[in-house]
Amino acid sequence: MSTSNLVGRQKFKERFLKLLRSKKSEFLAVYGRRRVGKTFLIKEFFHYEFDFFITGMANATTAQQLFNFDTELSRQSNLTYDSPSKNWLVAFQRLREHLESRKKQGKLVVFIDELPWMDTHGSDFLMGLEHFWNTWATHRVDILLIVCGSAASWMLTEVINSTGGLHNRVTAQMKIEPFCLGETEEMLIGKGCHLDRYQIIQLYMCLGGIPYYLDAIEPGKSAPQIIQELFFEKSGLLRNEFQNLYRALFKRHEIYEKVVEVLSSKTYGISRNEIIKNSALNSGGTLSKVLADLEESGFISSYPSLDGKQKNTIYRLTDYFTSFYFRFLQKSKISNWLHLIDQPRHRVWQGFMFEQVSIDHVQQIKKALGISGIQAELAAWRGSTGDRTAQIDILIDRRDHVITICECKFSLDNFTISKDYADSLRSKIAVFKEVSKTKKAVHLALISTYGVRQNSYSNLLITNEVKMDALFDIIV
C-alpha cells in the first residue's frame, strides 16, 4: 500500500497493515493533540477510501449529528430509508445493514472521526456504538473500526479505558505524537523549504512538530521571516490559534488555560503544590484530571524526581506553541519578530527552549551517547545544601550504575566553556552528589548546536558531547 504523501509515521503504517491482515475484527482508537495530523495520517494511508466515513460536528445537537450520519450513509450506501434515524441504535443498525451489503475481499474499514463530538449530552450515542460492536462487529472477522478524537481525556475515559459496554473492547490504540526534528526536516524538504538545521530548530521552538503548523511554511524564507509571518502579521495563521485550541478540546477550558499559563511562567517546571499555590486551584480530583488531560493531550509533561516521590514530580509546559504564545503574544507589544533577534530576552528564551527540544529527543541523545541498549530513566532534580542550590532538567539515570547529567547550549558557533561556567558546573555536580547521596558515577554530557570548543575546562568536565545533527536522527 503506497503512502508516498506521508512523512515519517513508519510505526503507525506498520500497525495499520498488521490490523488489516489480522484474522479477527479490530477496534482501533486513535488520539493525540489537535493539529497533530491524525485524520491526515488515516486518510492518506487508506487513500481516502473507506466503507463508511463520517466526521462528528462541533457544538451540534443530537438531532443534527443524526442528520449528518443519515446524510453520509445515504451518500455512501446503495440502501435507502423512508424515515430519518430516530436514535443512535437505529443509526448503527443501518450502518450494519450497509456493511453487510458490501462485497469485497479483506477488511471493511469504518472511520469515525471526531468521535467525542458525536456523544452529545443526553444522547444514546455510546450505547449505539457499543451495541454495534458487541452484538455484530466483534462476531465477524472482517471489520476494522477506527475511531479518532483530539479530546484525549474523553477517548481514554469513554472508549479505551471504558468501564461500561466498551470495557476491554478496544483491540488497539495509537497516540499520534508531533514530528521529531528529523521528520520535521523531511516534511520541509518535501515542501521545497531548504533550511539549515539551526534554523529548523528555531522553528521547532515555536511550532513544535505539528504538521498543520509546518504545512503553512512557505519556501524561500528564513526562520525569523516565517515566524513573523505566522504569528505577527494580521493575517498570520497562528495569530489567534490559542483562542481556538483549548476551547475545542476542554469544556471548562478556562481552568486548563490557567494551569498552562502558570506553567508558562516557570520555565523549568514546578511541582503540583506550586501549581496549586500559583493558580488558586484547589487540590484534589479536579486538578488531577486537568493535569492528566493536559498531559495526555500533549500540552504538558511530568518528570519524576530521582527519589521517585510523587510530591516531587515536576510538571513542565512542553507544547511549543503554547509556550511561545504566553511569552511573546499574550500581552506583548511585539509587532516585528525580526527586531527581537539577538536581544538578551530572545537569547535566554532560545536557551530554555533548546533544553525542551533536547528533552523531547532524549532517545536520539541516548543513541549518540551509545547507551540506547541500557535501561534508563529520564528524571528531573532540584536540591540545595547550605547556600548552594542546583537544578538539573535532563538527568539520565542508567542501570549500568552511571548518571548522565545533560547540559544544553544553543549557540551560533562552537560553545566555549568559560571559567565561570566551569565553576558553575562543578558546583551543580557537587550539590547533586551531596544531596542525592548517589553512589553512581556522574558523567556530564553537553548538548550543543555545533559542538564544544576544546580548552582546559572542557577537557576536565565534559565526558561526552552531542551535536544538534544527532537530534535529527529518526528512531522508529
BADO-599389 format. One record per residue (C-alpha): residue number from 1; residue in three letters; x, y, z. Coordinates in steps of 0.02 Angstrom, whole numbers. Each point is the difference from the previous one (the first is absolute). Layout:
BEGIN
milo;roba;px;py;pz
NUM;ALA;X;Y;Z;
...
end
This chain:
BEGIN
milo;roba;px;py;pz
1;MET;0;0;0;
2;SER;83;161;-60;
3;THR;4;144;124;
4;SER;116;117;-95;
5;ASN;-80;159;69;
6;LEU;31;-52;180;
7;VAL;152;66;91;
8;GLY;71;-116;133;
9;ARG;-132;-94;101;
10;GLN;82;-165;-45;
11;LYS;-54;-93;157;
12;PHE;-180;55;-27;
13;LYS;2;-60;-180;
14;GLU;61;-169;60;
15;ARG;-138;-6;131;
16;PHE;-133;37;-131;
17;LEU;65;-141;-110;
18;LYS;1;-120;146;
19;LEU;-181;42;42;
20;LEU;-54;-21;-181;
21;ARG;81;-172;-7;
22;SER;-64;-65;166;
23;LYS;-120;-147;7;
24;LYS;-132;89;106;
25;SER;-96;162;5;
26;GLU;100;145;72;
27;PHE;-54;153;99;
28;LEU;133;136;-11;
29;ALA;-4;160;104;
30;VAL;109;144;-61;
31;TYR;31;158;100;
32;GLY;127;141;15;
33;ARG;19;188;10;
34;ARG;-109;106;-113;
35;ARG;88;41;-166;
36;VAL;121;-147;20;
37;GLY;-57;-82;-162;
38;LYS;-107;-146;60;
39;THR;-133;16;-135;
40;PHE;127;31;-138;
41;LEU;100;-153;51;
42;ILE;-153;-113;-5;
43;LYS;-70;71;-161;
44;GLU;166;-5;-91;
45;PHE;39;-177;53;
46;PHE;-169;-62;-59;
47;HIS;3;111;-156;
48;TYR;-160;85;58;
49;GLU;-97;-160;-36;
50;PHE;-110;-65;140;
51;ASP;-151;-111;6;
52;PHE;-76;134;110;
53;PHE;70;166;57;
54;ILE;-73;139;107;
55;THR;62;149;98;
56;GLY;-90;60;156;
57;MET;-54;182;5;
58;ALA;57;122;134;
59;ASN;-135;76;111;
60;ALA;-141;-92;-91;
61;THR;-158;-72;77;
62;THR;-42;-185;-1;
63;ALA;-126;30;-138;
64;GLN;132;88;-105;
65;GLN;127;-139;28;
66;LEU;-128;-131;-51;
67;PHE;-46;100;-156;
68;ASN;184;9;-46;
69;PHE;17;-188;27;
70;ASP;-154;-38;-107;
71;THR;60;116;-137;
72;GLU;171;-82;-9;
73;LEU;-75;-174;4;
74;SER;-119;45;-141;
75;ARG;144;70;-102;
76;GLN;116;-149;28;
77;SER;-129;-141;-7;
78;ASN;-117;-74;-129;
79;LEU;-131;-26;134;
80;THR;-142;123;25;
81;TYR;-114;33;148;
82;ASP;-170;85;8;
83;SER;29;88;166;
84;PRO;148;76;94;
85;SER;85;-94;140;
86;LYS;-94;39;160;
87;ASN;146;-49;112;
88;TRP;177;-72;-7;
89;LEU;-57;-180;18;
90;VAL;-96;19;-163;
91;ALA;145;94;-82;
92;PHE;127;-135;41;
93;GLN;-121;-136;-53;
94;ARG;-7;84;-171;
95;LEU;189;9;-4;
96;ARG;3;-187;33;
97;GLU;-120;-30;-145;
98;HIS;108;108;-114;
99;LEU;158;-96;44;
100;GLU;-88;-167;-23;
101;SER;-43;54;-177;
102;ARG;182;34;-42;
103;LYS;90;-135;-98;
104;LYS;190;10;7;
105;GLN;153;-97;49;
106;GLY;89;45;159;
107;LYS;-57;116;139;
108;LEU;-150;116;-8;
109;VAL;72;164;66;
110;VAL;-111;119;99;
111;PHE;76;167;52;
112;ILE;-91;111;125;
113;ASP;96;163;23;
114;GLU;-24;123;144;
115;LEU;-93;-134;96;
116;PRO;-15;103;163;
117;TRP;-103;133;-89;
118;MET;-131;-130;-47;
119;ASP;-32;-47;182;
120;THR;-116;147;35;
121;HIS;-77;27;170;
122;GLY;-141;-120;38;
123;SER;21;-98;-161;
124;ASP;13;-188;-14;
125;PHE;150;9;-116;
126;LEU;116;-109;103;
127;MET;-139;-126;26;
128;GLY;-24;-11;-189;
129;LEU;187;-18;-30;
130;GLU;16;-133;135;
131;HIS;-148;-98;-70;
132;PHE;70;10;-177;
133;TRP;168;-69;55;
134;ASN;-51;-124;134;
135;THR;-146;-84;-88;
136;TRP;60;5;-180;
137;ALA;176;58;-47;
138;THR;93;-100;131;
139;HIS;-82;-161;-64;
140;ARG;72;27;-173;
141;VAL;180;-8;-59;
142;ASP;-3;135;-134;
143;ILE;-34;166;89;
144;LEU;127;135;38;
145;LEU;-84;137;101;
146;ILE;108;156;21;
147;VAL;-59;134;122;
148;CYS;99;160;17;
149;GLY;-6;154;111;
150;SER;105;146;61;
151;ALA;-83;1;172;
152;ALA;124;-124;72;
153;SER;-79;-8;172;
154;TRP;-169;-46;-75;
155;MET;77;-131;-114;
156;LEU;90;-79;147;
157;THR;-144;6;124;
158;GLU;-146;-42;-113;
159;VAL;80;-117;-127;
160;ILE;173;-68;38;
161;ASN;-21;-20;189;
162;SER;-189;-11;0;
163;THR;-83;-84;149;
164;GLY;-164;-17;-95;
165;GLY;-50;-96;-154;
166;LEU;165;34;-88;
167;HIS;103;-71;143;
168;ASN;149;-93;-75;
169;ARG;-76;13;-175;
170;VAL;135;111;-77;
171;THR;126;-117;-80;
172;ALA;130;132;-45;
173;GLN;39;180;40;
174;MET;114;132;-75;
175;LYS;56;163;76;
176;ILE;60;108;-143;
177;GLU;147;106;56;
178;PRO;70;157;-84;
179;PHE;141;-23;-124;
180;CYS;176;-15;66;
181;LEU;133;115;-73;
182;GLY;48;-127;-133;
183;GLU;-180;-18;-59;
184;THR;-21;189;4;
185;GLU;153;18;-111;
186;GLU;-69;-133;-118;
187;MET;-166;90;-14;
188;LEU;81;169;-33;
189;ILE;113;-72;-134;
190;GLY;-154;-78;-81;
191;LYS;-78;174;-6;
192;GLY;155;73;-82;
193;CYS;55;89;160;
194;HIS;188;-22;11;
195;LEU;48;69;169;
196;ASP;156;-46;96;
197;ARG;-23;-98;161;
198;TYR;34;150;112;
199;GLN;-149;89;-78;
200;ILE;-109;-156;7;
201;ILE;30;-8;187;
202;GLN;-47;184;13;
203;LEU;-166;-40;-84;
204;TYR;-24;-154;108;
205;MET;15;109;155;
206;CYS;-157;94;-56;
207;LEU;-100;-130;-95;
208;GLY;56;-167;69;
209;GLY;-23;-144;-120;
210;ILE;-183;41;-37;
211;PRO;-32;-42;-184;
212;TYR;-143;126;-19;
213;TYR;115;142;53;
214;LEU;147;-62;-102;
215;ASP;-107;-15;-155;
216;ALA;-29;188;2;
217;ILE;186;36;-24;
218;GLU;42;72;-170;
219;PRO;164;-39;-89;
220;GLY;132;133;-25;
221;LYS;-14;83;170;
222;SER;113;-4;153;
223;ALA;-59;-65;169;
224;PRO;-23;177;72;
225;GLN;-100;52;-154;
226;ILE;-111;-153;17;
227;ILE;-31;35;186;
228;GLN;-42;180;-40;
229;GLU;-124;-52;-133;
230;LEU;-88;-136;99;
231;PHE;-14;88;169;
232;PHE;14;188;-20;
233;GLU;-80;47;-165;
234;LYS;-185;44;15;
235;SER;-46;-143;-116;
236;GLY;123;-121;81;
237;LEU;-66;-178;13;
238;LEU;49;-16;184;
239;ARG;-37;176;59;
240;ASN;-165;-54;79;
241;GLU;34;-187;16;
242;PHE;3;0;190;
243;GLN;-179;65;11;
244;ASN;-59;-155;-94;
245;LEU;119;-134;60;
246;TYR;-55;-35;179;
247;ARG;-182;47;-27;
248;ALA;-14;-137;-131;
249;LEU;65;-133;120;
250;PHE;-59;37;176;
251;LYS;-173;48;63;
252;ARG;68;101;146;
253;HIS;140;70;-105;
254;GLU;33;147;117;
255;ILE;71;-118;133;
256;TYR;114;-85;-125;
257;GLU;59;167;-68;
258;LYS;38;60;176;
259;VAL;107;-152;38;
260;VAL;103;16;-159;
261;GLU;18;187;32;
262;VAL;72;-37;173;
263;LEU;118;-128;-74;
264;SER;53;122;-136;
265;SER;66;119;133;
266;LYS;111;-135;74;
267;THR;115;-52;-140;
268;TYR;83;-142;93;
269;GLY;-164;-74;60;
270;ILE;-81;-6;171;
271;SER;-76;-125;121;
272;ARG;-185;-33;25;
273;ASN;-1;102;162;
274;GLU;79;147;-90;
275;ILE;-134;-11;-136;
276;ILE;-134;8;135;
277;LYS;84;149;83;
278;ASN;20;98;-162;
279;SER;-167;-43;-81;
280;ALA;-117;16;150;
281;LEU;-73;-169;-48;
282;ASN;-46;-123;135;
283;SER;95;-162;19;
284;GLY;-99;-155;-37;
285;GLY;-89;-89;-141;
286;THR;-25;151;-111;
287;LEU;183;47;-7;
288;SER;51;-182;-22;
289;LYS;-118;-16;-147;
290;VAL;59;163;-78;
291;LEU;183;-51;14;
292;ALA;-37;-174;-70;
293;ASP;-103;72;-144;
294;LEU;134;128;-45;
295;GLU;135;-133;3;
296;GLU;-98;-125;-104;
297;SER;-41;139;-124;
298;GLY;184;40;-19;
299;PHE;6;173;79;
300;ILE;97;-38;158;
301;SER;117;-137;61;
302;SER;38;-67;172;
303;TYR;176;-47;50;
304;PRO;24;-112;151;
305;SER;130;50;126;
306;LEU;153;-107;31;
307;ASP;-69;-53;169;
308;GLY;-160;-62;-81;
309;LYS;-113;98;118;
310;GLN;-161;58;-82;
311;LYS;1;166;92;
312;ASN;166;43;-83;
313;THR;-61;-35;-177;
314;ILE;33;150;-111;
315;TYR;-131;61;-124;
316;ARG;61;97;-149;
317;LEU;-88;87;-144;
318;THR;65;-95;-151;
319;ASP;-114;61;-140;
320;TYR;110;117;-100;
321;PHE;-142;104;-73;
322;THR;-80;30;171;
323;SER;166;49;76;
324;PHE;35;121;-142;
325;TYR;-174;75;17;
326;PHE;19;43;184;
327;ARG;176;68;-19;
328;PHE;-19;105;-157;
329;LEU;-184;18;-49;
330;GLN;-118;5;148;
331;LYS;42;172;71;
332;SER;141;48;-113;
333;LYS;17;158;-102;
334;ILE;118;-86;-122;
335;SER;-51;29;-180;
336;ASN;162;-43;-87;
337;TRP;89;-160;49;
338;LEU;153;48;-102;
339;HIS;34;144;120;
340;LEU;11;-121;146;
341;ILE;137;-109;-74;
342;ASP;162;1;101;
343;GLN;-76;97;144;
344;PRO;35;-76;173;
345;ARG;-183;-45;24;
346;HIS;1;-98;-162;
347;ARG;163;-90;38;
348;VAL;-58;-51;175;
349;TRP;-162;-70;-73;
350;GLN;96;-98;-132;
351;GLY;109;-75;136;
352;PHE;-151;-60;98;
353;MET;-87;-69;-153;
354;PHE;154;-93;-62;
355;GLU;-6;-94;165;
356;GLN;-179;-50;-39;
357;VAL;50;-54;-175;
358;SER;136;-107;77;
359;ILE;-120;-77;126;
360;ASP;-118;-45;-141;
361;HIS;144;-84;-92;
362;VAL;76;-96;144;
363;GLN;-7;-162;-100;
364;GLN;109;81;-133;
365;ILE;116;62;137;
366;LYS;13;-175;75;
367;LYS;42;-69;-171;
368;ALA;135;132;-26;
369;LEU;72;-42;172;
370;GLY;2;-184;-44;
371;ILE;-118;-50;141;
372;SER;-158;-43;-99;
373;GLY;7;-179;59;
374;ILE;17;46;183;
375;GLN;-159;14;102;
376;ALA;-13;176;66;
377;GLU;-124;123;74;
378;LEU;-17;183;-45;
379;ALA;-18;105;157;
380;ALA;6;179;63;
381;TRP;86;55;160;
382;ARG;7;151;113;
383;GLY;93;16;164;
384;SER;99;112;115;
385;THR;130;-12;135;
386;GLY;55;147;105;
387;ASP;-5;153;-112;
388;ARG;17;-99;-161;
389;THR;-145;-58;-108;
390;ALA;-2;-99;-159;
391;GLN;-127;-51;-131;
392;ILE;21;-136;-131;
393;ASP;-129;-15;-137;
394;ILE;70;-145;-99;
395;LEU;66;-139;108;
396;ILE;18;-175;-72;
397;ASP;3;-127;141;
398;ARG;78;-156;-74;
399;ARG;-3;-181;55;
400;ASP;186;-17;-33;
401;HIS;31;101;159;
402;VAL;29;164;-89;
403;ILE;-99;162;6;
404;THR;19;113;-152;
405;ILE;-36;184;31;
406;CYS;-37;93;-161;
407;GLU;39;184;-24;
408;CYS;-75;85;-153;
409;LYS;71;149;-93;
410;PHE;-76;82;-154;
411;SER;130;107;-85;
412;LEU;40;63;-173;
413;ASP;176;-70;7;
414;ASN;102;-124;100;
415;PHE;-37;22;184;
416;THR;143;53;113;
417;ILE;2;-51;183;
418;SER;62;148;100;
419;LYS;75;-5;174;
420;ASP;-162;65;78;
421;TYR;-106;-128;-90;
422;ALA;121;-138;47;
423;ASP;-12;53;183;
424;SER;-189;-2;-14;
425;LEU;1;-177;-70;
426;ARG;116;-62;136;
427;SER;-113;76;132;
428;LYS;-155;-79;-77;
429;ILE;79;-172;-4;
430;ALA;64;18;178;
431;VAL;-172;52;66;
432;PHE;-82;-143;-92;
433;LYS;120;-129;69;
434;GLU;-14;66;177;
435;VAL;-190;15;6;
436;SER;-46;-154;-102;
437;LYS;133;-106;87;
438;THR;16;-99;-160;
439;LYS;130;-136;-8;
440;LYS;-4;-2;-189;
441;ALA;131;78;-112;
442;VAL;-53;171;-64;
443;HIS;39;44;-182;
444;LEU;-29;170;-79;
445;ALA;-59;8;-180;
446;LEU;-13;164;-94;
447;ILE;-137;15;-133;
448;SER;37;143;-119;
449;THR;-31;61;-176;
450;TYR;176;-6;-72;
451;GLY;103;-83;135;
452;VAL;117;57;137;
453;ARG;159;97;-29;
454;GLN;137;-100;83;
455;ASN;90;81;146;
456;SER;62;-50;172;
457;TYR;-174;14;77;
458;SER;-87;-105;-132;
459;ASN;133;-135;11;
460;LEU;-20;-15;189;
461;LEU;-190;12;13;
462;ILE;-85;-71;-155;
463;THR;-11;-188;-13;
464;ASN;-102;1;-161;
465;GLU;-66;127;-122;
466;VAL;-148;-9;-119;
467;LYS;-21;118;-147;
468;MET;-168;52;-70;
469;ASP;18;-112;-153;
470;ALA;-25;-150;114;
471;LEU;-171;68;52;
472;PHE;-61;-17;-180;
473;ASP;16;-188;2;
474;ILE;-168;-85;-30;
475;ILE;-22;-144;122;
476;VAL;-142;-118;-44;
end
